[in-house]
Amino acid sequence: MYRKIFCLLLPLAFLTQSCGLYSFTGASIPPEMKTVSVQFFENGAPLVVPYLSQQFTEALKDRIRNQTRLSLVRSDADANFEGRITDYSIKPAAVQGNERAGLNRLSITVSVKYSNVLKPELGFESSFIRYKDFSIETRSLQAQEPELIRDVNAQLTEDIFNKAFANW
């Protein structure tokens, strides 16, 4: 009986032991990294949504808060995110027989610079683009836009987080 319990508990003990470099989110954050800063992402897109910059910046901060043990600080951090929203567009994605858009696509592009003070070779400068298709047959764009932006921001922040902390 003790042998069976031992055989069950031993693998569990190995699974719960960790070197502190990996988490269930897939993040690979060195134990010496303690702080991160997220600068305000200005909206440089030709089509400006007044609240987009604030929502994107907060969405990135929330992702880091919820999926890491890092403390958010304003400056002098071990890692830093900065950048700008470079494009926001709404274009037809599928045309119906009557030459009207059956589906539209809301796209957001963000240019991001990630600096890692502890391991500079892990820093990057990249553009990220994500989109969400929607129809205006049942609800207007104005009624759907906040939800669409929230969904696209979630996709963008996941991509940015994964590139910075999960080496994807």
C-alpha distance (Angstrom), angle and dihedral (degrees) to the residues before:
residue distance angle dihedral
M1 . . .
Y2 3.81 . .
R3 3.78 90.1 .
K4 3.83 91.6 56.3
I5 3.79 91.6 49.4
F6 3.80 90.5 47.7
C7 3.82 90.8 49.9
L8 3.80 90.2 52.6
L9 3.79 97.0 43.4
L10 3.80 98.4 44.5
P11 3.83 95.8 66.2
L12 3.80 89.4 43.9
A13 3.80 90.0 53.6
F14 3.81 90.4 53.1
L15 3.78 91.6 48.3
T16 3.79 94.0 51.9
Q17 3.81 93.8 47.5
S18 3.76 112.9 88.5
C19 3.75 139.8 171.9
G20 3.81 89.2 -134.2
L21 3.79 95.1 -110.5
Y22 3.80 100.3 101.2
S23 3.76 133.5 53.4
F24 3.79 134.3 -176.3
T25 3.81 88.9 -101.6
G26 3.80 89.2 66.1
A27 3.79 91.1 -111.4
S28 3.77 117.2 147.6
I29 3.78 103.1 -160.7
P30 3.80 119.1 165.5
P31 3.81 112.5 -120.4
E32 3.81 91.2 -123.3
M33 3.81 91.1 60.9
K34 3.80 107.0 95.1
T35 3.80 107.9 154.3
V36 3.80 140.1 42.1
S37 3.78 133.0 -177.3
V38 3.78 127.6 -152.4
Q39 3.78 114.3 -161.5
F40 3.80 121.1 -152.2
F41 3.82 111.4 -85.0
E42 3.81 107.2 -134.7
N43 3.79 118.1 -145.2
G44 3.80 108.8 -119.7
A45 3.80 95.2 162.0
P46 3.81 118.3 126.1
L47 3.82 89.7 -126.4
V48 3.81 106.2 55.3
V49 3.79 125.1 -155.8
P50 3.83 105.4 -169.0
Y51 3.81 96.9 -140.0
L52 3.82 98.8 39.0
S53 3.82 97.4 93.6
Q54 3.79 93.7 50.3
Q55 3.80 93.7 45.2
F56 3.80 94.1 48.1
T57 3.82 93.6 47.1
E58 3.81 91.4 48.7
A59 3.83 92.0 45.8
L60 3.82 90.2 55.5
K61 3.81 91.4 47.3
D62 3.82 90.7 48.6
R63 3.81 91.8 50.5
I64 3.82 90.6 52.5
R65 3.82 92.7 44.5
N66 3.80 93.2 49.2
Q67 3.79 99.2 42.1
T68 3.80 104.5 36.4
R69 3.76 140.6 44.1
L70 3.82 90.8 -129.0
S71 3.79 121.7 124.9
L72 3.79 117.2 -128.3
V73 3.80 112.9 -128.9
R74 3.80 132.8 172.1
S75 3.82 98.3 -124.6
D76 3.81 145.1 -7.9
A77 3.80 92.2 45.5
D78 3.79 129.4 158.0
A79 3.81 88.1 -119.8
N80 3.79 131.9 22.1
F81 3.81 135.9 -162.3
E82 3.78 121.0 -162.1
G83 3.76 136.0 153.9
R84 3.76 145.7 105.1
I85 3.76 142.3 -97.2
T86 3.79 103.3 -106.6
D87 3.79 102.1 179.6
Y88 3.78 140.5 20.8
S89 3.77 116.5 174.4
I90 3.77 142.8 163.5
K91 3.81 114.6 -157.2
P92 3.79 136.9 160.5
A93 3.81 112.2 -88.7
A94 3.82 99.9 -179.3
V95 3.78 128.6 17.5
Q96 3.81 122.9 -145.2
G97 3.79 125.4 -143.0
N98 3.81 92.4 -93.3
E99 3.85 90.7 59.2
R100 3.79 91.8 -105.9
A101 3.77 123.5 125.8
G102 3.79 109.9 -97.4
L103 3.78 89.6 -174.3
N104 3.77 130.4 19.3
R105 3.78 127.8 -159.8
L106 3.78 125.9 -139.4
S107 3.82 109.4 -158.9
I108 3.79 130.0 -174.3
T109 3.82 124.5 -170.1
V110 3.79 121.4 -164.7
S111 3.79 127.5 -171.9
V112 3.80 110.3 -149.0
K113 3.79 133.6 -170.3
Y114 3.81 113.7 -165.4
S115 3.80 118.2 -169.7
N116 3.78 122.7 -169.1
V117 3.80 110.0 -165.1
L118 3.82 93.8 -169.8
K119 3.81 95.3 48.0
P120 3.82 108.7 18.6
E121 3.81 92.2 -178.6
L122 3.83 88.5 69.6
G123 3.80 92.7 60.7
F124 3.79 120.7 105.2
E125 3.79 146.1 179.2
S126 3.80 113.1 -145.0
S127 3.76 143.5 149.4
F128 3.77 119.1 -126.2
I129 3.77 124.2 -162.4
R130 3.79 127.9 -173.0
Y131 3.77 133.9 165.5
K132 3.76 144.6 -172.6
D133 3.80 126.5 -150.3
F134 3.79 120.1 -137.8
S135 3.78 141.7 168.3
I136 3.79 126.9 -131.2
E137 3.80 93.3 -158.3
T138 3.81 94.5 99.2
R139 3.84 103.5 19.6
S140 3.78 132.8 24.5
L141 3.79 122.8 -112.4
Q142 3.81 90.2 -111.5
A143 3.80 90.3 56.6
Q144 3.82 92.7 48.8
E145 3.81 101.8 35.7
P146 3.84 99.5 87.9
E147 3.82 91.3 50.8
L148 3.81 92.2 44.7
I149 3.81 91.4 50.7
R150 3.81 90.9 48.3
D151 3.83 91.0 51.7
V152 3.81 94.0 47.0
N153 3.82 91.2 46.1
A154 3.82 89.0 53.4
Q155 3.81 90.4 53.4
L156 3.81 92.9 46.0
T157 3.79 95.0 47.9
E158 3.80 90.2 48.5
D159 3.81 90.6 53.5
I160 3.81 92.5 46.7
F161 3.81 92.8 45.5
N162 3.81 91.8 49.2
K163 3.81 93.2 48.9
A164 3.81 92.0 49.0
F165 3.78 101.7 39.3
A166 3.80 109.0 16.3
N167 3.83 97.6 40.4
W168 3.81 92.4 -127.4
